[in-house]
Amino acid sequence: MEEIAILQINDLILNDLQNDFYANTIPLHLKINHNHIEKPHKHNFYVSMLFTQGTGTHEIDFKRYEIKPGAVFMLAPGQTHSWNLSEDIDGYIFYHSQEFLDLHFVRDTIREYPVFRSIFYPNVVYLDKEGISDITYIFTKMMVEIATNKWKSHQLLVNLTSQFYILTNRLLMLEDGFNKILNSQYSNHFMKFEDLLEDKYKTEKSAAAYAEALNMTQKHLNRICRTMINQTTTDLIINRVLLEAKRMLIYTDKNFNEISAALGYDDYSYFSKIFKRKVGETPKDFLKKYI
């Protein structure tokens, strides 16, 4: 089995006028880029899509979501995803590099949007009819700007993208308790912890080491993690390791011992016990479900 494909933004067909932004209908996107996206894959850029017709399922980092009219999905770089779509599927998709937005805002970055603050937050929002109309308008305006390349087209695309994220993330923040969590004094500390975790999870498993790197006590870091995601620091470290283990089990040809070693465990039996305790089955049993 091949390694998980990590698509660069230029791997997919872009328009002639933009090299860091793309928008299209989903049917046309599937048609022109099918060679790259027909298998589970990752991106090194941000992807958003709105489904306006059809049904199916969308699996993002082993969480399965329903596809139906009004479903909006937003994916951050590095997330693995795949889908099963009905033949009558329709909707819109856009993607862009991180710099596309971040270079235009002095104080805000794309990580400020709730959906991108943590890999443990949901990737989907379901819109009502009014919401579908509002977001469809943004997508159609994006496609017009790409096609016409009028004066300050790039700036307008940035603004339309920002509008999309604001409107969809407002809905996400309406979920019970979510707005309170995101406005917590701990929010920025949690983001810094996750950034550090993303860089170190294969080699560092100690909650104390992360706390020290962040200049805080282990108890305080644990309190932050509990408040933000209702998990301990150690839980979050192990869960990040296990997410990568699942990706490697399904999408690479590495054996169990190689995966264990790559994730910082020289003793596979110990790693297997952790996996079974947290996932509820052994790596071998987990793999069987996807073969």
N, C-alpha and C positions, 0 to 999 in steps of 0.2 A: 504494500500500500504506500502511496506517495505521502510526502510530508504535507501538512496543512498549507495550502496556497495562501500567501500573504500578498494581496493585490496592491500594487502601487497605483497612485491616481492616474498615471499615464499609461497603465496597462489597459485601461478601459477607454473606449472611444470617446473623445471629448469633441467639443465644437472647435471651429477654427479661431474663435475670438477669445476664448478663455482657456488657460491651462491649469487653473486651480478651482474651477467650478463647472458643474454639469447639471443640466435638468432635462427631463424627457418624460414621456408617458411610459408607464411600466411595460406595456406590450412592445413598444419600439425598443426600449432598453433591453428587454429579454431577447429580442430578435438580433440586435447588432452586437451584443456582448455575450451571447450564450456560451461561447467556448470558454469563457473565463468564470462564469457564475453558475454553471449547471451543477457543480460539486460544492460541498461545504467549504467555506473559505473565510479568511479574515481580510480586513482592509487596513491601510495605514492612513486612512482619512475618515471623515465623518459622513454618514449616510442617513438620509431620512426619506420616508415614503408614506404616501397616503393611498389606501385602497378604496376605490369608489364602487367597485362591482366585483362579484365573484366570492369564492370561499377558499379555505385552505388552512394550513398550519404553518407557523413560522417558529423555528427553533433557534434560540439565541443562547449560547453558552448553557445548553442542556435544560433550558426553560422553554416549554412549549406554549405558544400563544395562538389564539384563534385569529384567523384572517376573515374579515367581513367588512362590508361597506362602513367607512368611518374609522377603520383601524389605522393609526399612525404609529410607525416604528421609527425610533431614533437610535442609531448604533455609533459607538465610539470606536476609535482605532483599536485593533487587537481583539475585538469580540468575534467569536466564531459563529457563523449562522448558516442556515439552510432552510429551504421551504418546499412545501408541496402546494401547488396552485391549481385551481380549476381552470378549464379551458377558456371560460368567459371572463377571466381576470382583467381588471382595468384599474387605472389609477395613475399616480405620478411619483417620480423619484428625483431627488437631487443629491449631490455629494460635493464636498469641498475639502480643501486642505485646512489645517488648523490656522495657518498664517492668513488665509483668506479673510477671516474675521478678526483675528487678534492684532493684525497690523493696523487696523482701522480704529481700534478703541484703546484709549490711554489707560483707563481704569479697569475696564471689564475684559474678561477673557471667556472663551467658550466653556471653560470649566465652571463658570458662574451659574450656568443653567443647571437646574436640579437633576435632570436626567443624566447628565454627564459627570456629576460629582462623585459617583461611586459605582463600581461594577455590581454592587449589591442592590441597586435601585432598579425598578421596573423600566423596560425599554418601550412600553406601549401606552398609548392613550386612545380611548375610544370616543369619537366625536358624535354629537347629535347632528340633525339635519342642518341647523344653523352653522355649527362648527365646520361641517364638511364644505358648506358653501364658502365660508371665510377662507379656509385653507386652500380650497381649489382655486380661488381667485389669486392667491399668492403664487401658487405653482404656475398658473397660466401667465401671470405677469413676468415671472422668471423666464419662461420659454420665449415670450415676446422680446424681452431684452436681449436674450442670447441671439435671436434671429435677426434683430435689427441693428444692434450695436450703435445705438444713438449716443449723443453726448452724455458723459458721466454714467454710462451704462454699468460699469463695474461698481460704482458707488451705490447705485440703485439696487443692484443685486445683493450687495452687503446689507442694505437696509431691509430688503424683502426677507432675507434669511434671518435677520435679527427679529423681525416681526413674527415669522413662523415660530421661532424658538420661544419667544415671549408668550404667544397665544397658547401653544401646546403645553408649555411648562406651567402656565397658570392653572390649567386643568389638572395637571399632575399634582400641583400643590393643594388642590381642594380635597385630596384624599385625607382621611382621618389622621390627624396628628402630623401630617407630612410638613405642612407649612411651619408649624412650631419647631420641628426638628431642624429644618433648613435655616431658620433664623436664629438658631441656638448660637450662643457664644462659642460653642465647641466646633462649629461647622468647618472653619478654616483649619483648625488643628487636625480634624479628621481627614481633610483633603491632603494635608502634608503627610500624615501617616500613610495614607493609601499610596501616595506617590513614592514614598520610601519603600513601602512594602512591594510595590511593583518592581522596583529595582533590585530588592534584596531577598525575595522570598525563596529563591532556590538555594541560597547559601546561609541565610540567617533565620532561625526558627524561635529565637528567644524574645519574649515580650520585653524583658528588661533591656535588651540591647536596642530595641526600637525606641523605648522610652528615653534612654540615655542619649540617643542620637537626636531626639526631639527636645532635649533639655527639659525633661519633666520626669516626675516619678512614675513608676510602673502603675501605682494605684490610680494616679490621675489619668493616665492614658487609658486604663481599663474603664474608668468612669466615662470618658469621652466616647469610647466604642459602645459601651452599654447605652448611653443616651442616644447616639446617632443611629445605631443599627440593631440594638438589643442583643449584641454578642460580645463576648470577652475579646480582649486583644489576641489571646492565644487561639481562640476560635477563628478569628478572621485570618490569622496567618495560615492555619491549617486549611481552611476553606479555600484560600487562594492557591495553595499548593495542590489541593485535590481537584480544583477546576482545571488546572494545567494538566494534571494526571489524566483526567477524563478526555481532554482534547488529544493528548498524545496516544492514549489507548485506542481511540476511535480513528484518528486521522493520520497516524504515522505507522511505520513498519517496525518500530522499536519493540523489543520484547520487555517483559515485566521487569527484569533486572536492570536493563538499560534505562527504563523510565524512572525507576526508583533511584538509580545513581544520578541521573540528570537532575533530579529534584532534590538532591542533597542527602539521600538515604542509602548508605552502603549496604545495609542489612535489609534485603527485600522482605523477609518475614515480618520484621518490625513495621515496615511501611505498609504491608498488606493488612496488618492488624489495625493500624490507624485508619486505613481506607474503609475496612469493613465496619469499624466502630462508628464512623461518621456517615458513611453512605448507606450502610445496611446490607452490603454484600461485598464479596471479594472483587478485586480487579477482574479476575477471570469471569466471574458471573456477570459483572457489569458489561464486559465486552460482548458476551454472548447475545445480549439484547440488541446489539447493533450489527451483528454479522448476518 
